[in-house]
């Protein structure tokens, strides 16, 4: 075969040289429907194969001003809800001919510099999971013509599309179930104080408790972190009068609370005390946990997110949409059933 | 501000127009150390800010023939080991100025078309987790000048760098522990038959059992899948003489086996029977499981992987390296301790 210096990436020029054709001919050979003589095209393809050359889609994208890259910013990959959704988003985007440019950030870290980063990489669109966005940045994105879709987060007052679960209404349902199960001392375990999901779930929980004539809940903060959720549960159990029902702002913290109960308390979940989460991650259904929860169907959410992204790419002018994906309460063994 | 049609991305030409300078001046203004008059530069930066224009790093990368993108191919995101490693890899690459182009594929699916895809996106390098690679493809990558590093997989006989845990030696240690704990009826739960990790762990387990004078293990296949691992455990428990020690090819399957035992058997883990995994995923240490396992330090593995990628980018000629990251046996409650 013709020699290319070890490691150097073969270029269109190399292919032209080996095929004995012009460089434009090489590019035509790799362009759908371009006019080129069959034998010229064959020469080019043979040379390309020999050299291991491939047309560069990123270079091509500049002419169409499309990178076919969608930036996905995500933290909390230790919470199984996010990798599960990420996997679905990547698969659906791939079917649509887009690739995922992944940006991770530590939980609660400001995502602004990271987003700056995203724009500099010229992504076609931006999906932000478990991250909020400032109005200044939302404005910058719309100026730059980069559609943004928030998943599992909302930023009130911004013109940014969102896909979320039934955070507030789901929490109202949870409060009703707790009341109808005969509980009298509810508690709420918050996630990160500045996370809209935690705020909305708490708001719905309070609304539901009031409607059911129950007192304001005891309150601890688990920061969406496993170990901090365990400490928060210990704090509740150490109270002179511990709660008889704990709603945790997500399943991941609820699993921590449930295990702390198993290991460090005589209270039996589903009998003496109810532990309820939010999300329905796979582990919630594991036999050791059987966690009652309100579901957020991540596969459906992923479909809606990608559909929204593609829609905004096709119709840049379209106004932002707040898409709420339906979920439902799942009664499992970690919480007391509603009384007949 | 000067008007740009809604949604259209501002170009260098727009900036030149608004700033009243030439287009080359715009590009010089955004190029480190390029010669340009201070006031011209200021004009450009003001116009760029006004329009929300950013220099396009991908376009720039073509002149340096570097996309600053590293393709990461991964499946099994439902196994917490992989998202944990992915998060570390992305963070370390970001520090080095690289971004992750994520490719996911269903467990066990052939990754050849996916990899073709990777090359067409002109990534600088390729990290393959939980995926093997054919010699033909390895050859294509080296021709294309794209370094490839396999994580947690090995492909014997190929010139491809790998970063793995102590699969075979770790499994030997597990066999020794089982023997010294007084077990007599070992069993092995395989993952996917064609996965090198499962093969190497089984090989080490057999070697260790023989050395310890124990019989060949009973054998079931869990396919690295939670539900199939539960069925495989049920099959073992249904035997006239069930095993007294089960080594599962990874923690994820071991957690399924452990819970099946809890729910469906009178055998007490750590007393009547030992369940042992491999990886040390976070959930292995959860109080409900306390799974004995052999650790694969994913953070360290991620560091080694990125270091290998950067090394191969700097020195394309370098031969492939097989890097084995040390781990250790972790005695928890799911297995019987060694007898004094």
HADDOCK unambig.tbl for C-alpha pairs under 7 A between the chains (distance, minus, plus):
assign (segid A and resid 6 and name CA) (segid B and resid 317 and name CA) 6.50 0.50 0.50
assign (segid A and resid 7 and name CA) (segid B and resid 142 and name CA) 6.88 0.50 0.50
assign (segid A and resid 7 and name CA) (segid B and resid 145 and name CA) 4.31 0.50 0.50
assign (segid A and resid 7 and name CA) (segid B and resid 316 and name CA) 5.04 0.50 0.50
assign (segid A and resid 7 and name CA) (segid B and resid 317 and name CA) 6.62 0.50 0.50
assign (segid A and resid 8 and name CA) (segid B and resid 145 and name CA) 5.53 0.50 0.50
assign (segid A and resid 9 and name CA) (segid B and resid 144 and name CA) 5.24 0.50 0.50
assign (segid A and resid 9 and name CA) (segid B and resid 145 and name CA) 5.04 0.50 0.50
assign (segid A and resid 10 and name CA) (segid B and resid 144 and name CA) 6.58 0.50 0.50
assign (segid A and resid 52 and name CA) (segid B and resid 140 and name CA) 6.18 0.50 0.50
assign (segid A and resid 52 and name CA) (segid B and resid 143 and name CA) 5.69 0.50 0.50
assign (segid A and resid 52 and name CA) (segid B and resid 144 and name CA) 5.44 0.50 0.50
assign (segid A and resid 53 and name CA) (segid B and resid 144 and name CA) 6.54 0.50 0.50
assign (segid A and resid 54 and name CA) (segid B and resid 120 and name CA) 6.13 0.50 0.50
assign (segid A and resid 55 and name CA) (segid B and resid 120 and name CA) 6.72 0.50 0.50
assign (segid A and resid 56 and name CA) (segid B and resid 120 and name CA) 6.05 0.50 0.50
assign (segid A and resid 56 and name CA) (segid B and resid 121 and name CA) 6.58 0.50 0.50
assign (segid A and resid 56 and name CA) (segid B and resid 122 and name CA) 6.13 0.50 0.50
assign (segid A and resid 57 and name CA) (segid B and resid 120 and name CA) 6.21 0.50 0.50
assign (segid A and resid 57 and name CA) (segid B and resid 121 and name CA) 5.77 0.50 0.50
assign (segid A and resid 58 and name CA) (segid B and resid 121 and name CA) 6.34 0.50 0.50
assign (segid A and resid 59 and name CA) (segid B and resid 59 and name CA) 6.90 0.50 0.50
assign (segid A and resid 77 and name CA) (segid B and resid 83 and name CA) 5.99 0.50 0.50
assign (segid A and resid 77 and name CA) (segid B and resid 84 and name CA) 6.72 0.50 0.50
assign (segid A and resid 77 and name CA) (segid B and resid 87 and name CA) 6.84 0.50 0.50
assign (segid A and resid 78 and name CA) (segid B and resid 84 and name CA) 6.40 0.50 0.50
assign (segid A and resid 83 and name CA) (segid B and resid 77 and name CA) 6.00 0.50 0.50
assign (segid A and resid 83 and name CA) (segid B and resid 83 and name CA) 6.31 0.50 0.50
assign (segid A and resid 84 and name CA) (segid B and resid 77 and name CA) 6.71 0.50 0.50
assign (segid A and resid 84 and name CA) (segid B and resid 78 and name CA) 6.41 0.50 0.50
assign (segid A and resid 87 and name CA) (segid B and resid 77 and name CA) 6.87 0.50 0.50
assign (segid A and resid 87 and name CA) (segid B and resid 104 and name CA) 6.56 0.50 0.50
assign (segid A and resid 90 and name CA) (segid B and resid 104 and name CA) 6.66 0.50 0.50
assign (segid A and resid 91 and name CA) (segid B and resid 104 and name CA) 6.73 0.50 0.50
assign (segid A and resid 100 and name CA) (segid B and resid 101 and name CA) 5.78 0.50 0.50
assign (segid A and resid 100 and name CA) (segid B and resid 102 and name CA) 5.42 0.50 0.50
assign (segid A and resid 101 and name CA) (segid B and resid 100 and name CA) 5.78 0.50 0.50
assign (segid A and resid 101 and name CA) (segid B and resid 101 and name CA) 4.66 0.50 0.50
assign (segid A and resid 101 and name CA) (segid B and resid 102 and name CA) 6.25 0.50 0.50
assign (segid A and resid 102 and name CA) (segid B and resid 100 and name CA) 5.40 0.50 0.50
assign (segid A and resid 102 and name CA) (segid B and resid 101 and name CA) 6.23 0.50 0.50
assign (segid A and resid 102 and name CA) (segid B and resid 102 and name CA) 6.40 0.50 0.50
assign (segid A and resid 104 and name CA) (segid B and resid 87 and name CA) 6.57 0.50 0.50
assign (segid A and resid 104 and name CA) (segid B and resid 90 and name CA) 6.67 0.50 0.50
assign (segid A and resid 104 and name CA) (segid B and resid 91 and name CA) 6.75 0.50 0.50
assign (segid A and resid 120 and name CA) (segid B and resid 54 and name CA) 6.21 0.50 0.50
assign (segid A and resid 120 and name CA) (segid B and resid 55 and name CA) 6.77 0.50 0.50
assign (segid A and resid 120 and name CA) (segid B and resid 56 and name CA) 6.02 0.50 0.50
assign (segid A and resid 120 and name CA) (segid B and resid 57 and name CA) 6.14 0.50 0.50
assign (segid A and resid 121 and name CA) (segid B and resid 56 and name CA) 6.59 0.50 0.50
assign (segid A and resid 121 and name CA) (segid B and resid 57 and name CA) 5.77 0.50 0.50
assign (segid A and resid 121 and name CA) (segid B and resid 58 and name CA) 6.22 0.50 0.50
assign (segid A and resid 122 and name CA) (segid B and resid 56 and name CA) 6.21 0.50 0.50
assign (segid A and resid 140 and name CA) (segid B and resid 52 and name CA) 6.21 0.50 0.50
assign (segid A and resid 142 and name CA) (segid B and resid 7 and name CA) 6.68 0.50 0.50
assign (segid A and resid 143 and name CA) (segid B and resid 7 and name CA) 6.83 0.50 0.50
assign (segid A and resid 143 and name CA) (segid B and resid 52 and name CA) 5.88 0.50 0.50
assign (segid A and resid 144 and name CA) (segid B and resid 9 and name CA) 5.07 0.50 0.50
assign (segid A and resid 144 and name CA) (segid B and resid 10 and name CA) 6.52 0.50 0.50
assign (segid A and resid 144 and name CA) (segid B and resid 52 and name CA) 5.66 0.50 0.50
assign (segid A and resid 144 and name CA) (segid B and resid 53 and name CA) 6.66 0.50 0.50
assign (segid A and resid 145 and name CA) (segid B and resid 7 and name CA) 4.23 0.50 0.50
assign (segid A and resid 145 and name CA) (segid B and resid 8 and name CA) 5.44 0.50 0.50
assign (segid A and resid 145 and name CA) (segid B and resid 9 and name CA) 4.98 0.50 0.50
assign (segid A and resid 259 and name CA) (segid B and resid 287 and name CA) 6.41 0.50 0.50
assign (segid A and resid 259 and name CA) (segid B and resid 288 and name CA) 6.13 0.50 0.50
assign (segid A and resid 263 and name CA) (segid B and resid 287 and name CA) 6.98 0.50 0.50
assign (segid A and resid 287 and name CA) (segid B and resid 259 and name CA) 6.42 0.50 0.50
assign (segid A and resid 288 and name CA) (segid B and resid 259 and name CA) 6.14 0.50 0.50
assign (segid A and resid 316 and name CA) (segid B and resid 7 and name CA) 5.09 0.50 0.50
assign (segid A and resid 317 and name CA) (segid B and resid 6 and name CA) 6.48 0.50 0.50
assign (segid A and resid 317 and name CA) (segid B and resid 7 and name CA) 6.55 0.50 0.50
